[in-house]
Amino acid sequence: MRILKVVQAYYPFQEQGGPVVKVRALARGLVQRGHEVTVLTADLGLGSRSSDGAKFDRCQWGYCSDQEGVKVIYLPTVGHYRALTLNPRVIGFARASVRGFDLVHFYGLYDLIGPVVGTFCRNQGIPYIIEPMGMYHPIDRGFWLKRMWHALVGRTFWRNAAQIVATSEMEQQELLAAGVPSRELVVRYNGINLSEFADLPARGTFRAKWKIPPREPLILFLSRLIPRKGADILIEAFASSCPTSGRLVIAGPEGERGYRAYLEERARNSGVESRVTFTGPLYDGDKQALLADSDVFVLPSRYENFANAPAEAIACGVPVIITNACGIRSLVDGRAGLVISPEKGALTRSLSTLLNDTQLYARFKANCRGVADELSWPRLTEQMEGHYALAMAHSNG
């Protein structure tokens, strides 16, 4: 198959979160299975970006790059509002190139690249799939702008999709309740690159760098710093459940200006400022070293259509605490960790439980490998390949 993947952000813009990792893994996996894959995305500042050896060449549409067999096209950005970018060359690309693909896979909503390419798909009879990634119902901000997007371009874009991909059973139920026909809806989890976590740095590497005692429990929060993720209630729960010992590491890029300063103030007011470490974003080896040194991973999010970071922690053998608002809950609950309500009391109790119940902790840790195997990218890529074939068959039929 000749597959076009359209996504607002792609490697090397890893600070944009989980979608960058997901789309890259699926694209590379499909190439390894013999498919031709092109990724169309926005140039979010390649001129100032380190890329670990990836080469970016000028081309008709902006910058082009061949990354392990995946052709990536970065459209020049002439303006933006938060994550929404203006990329005029998408029209020329779509007019000239869409007919050369068998299927198009769109990731996310609330951009302008997807609806433009979707228009040309409909005009030229190319089936397309939308993976909303939890964005169908606005949850963070910009509600009026997102409603306007649906009114102007989103409804036509959405209702003409050959298939909608949910990344968890939780998101599947939400989309069914929103009126998506069950025949158009499939579930495919987000995955883990198990090889990335097969050879972790020696335990103690991260602790030595950040001067964290080797025997002190290390609780990890790894995600974007935005209100929805719940780092605020984690700080308070940590102060209650670990009043004299233990370290809380809050790692991730600031997703909302001033929010890190707000969390630092919460730590001061809770009396645990000296035991809360803010690292900023960590990638690759630095992230692996942090996971290797962590004892408990916590994501008290108020909503996650899946939740990639807990899956990575599980791949490293770290038991997790997540909320019942995370799509990965069905894989975690009672197997690799605890699932709780997103509030301070429940989080305080669950932290105390995992830090003190050694038998329960050991059981969760032993189960991590089995959960991680269910989320391996080769397995999920093969599943996605089957969904593509089904979407094309329905479209041709």
HUJO-V726546 format. One line per field, one symbol per residue. psi: psi as a letter, one per 40 degrees, with the letter a starting at -180 (. if undefined). Layout:
psi = ???
This chain:
psi = ihhhhhidiihfgdeeadddddddddddddddeeihhhhhiihefddfhiefehhhiiadebiiihgfehhhhhhhheiihbehihgdedddddddddeeidihhhhiafiedddddddddddefhiiihgefeedhhedifddddddddddddddddeeidihhieidddddddddeehhddehihhiiahgdddedgiihhedddddefhidehhhhhhhiigiddeedddddddddddgddiihhhhhiihehhedddddddddddeeedeehhheaihibddddddddeidhhhgfiehhdcgddddddddefhiihiieehdeddddheceaihiigidddddddddddedgdddddddddeddddddeehdddddddddddddddddddd.
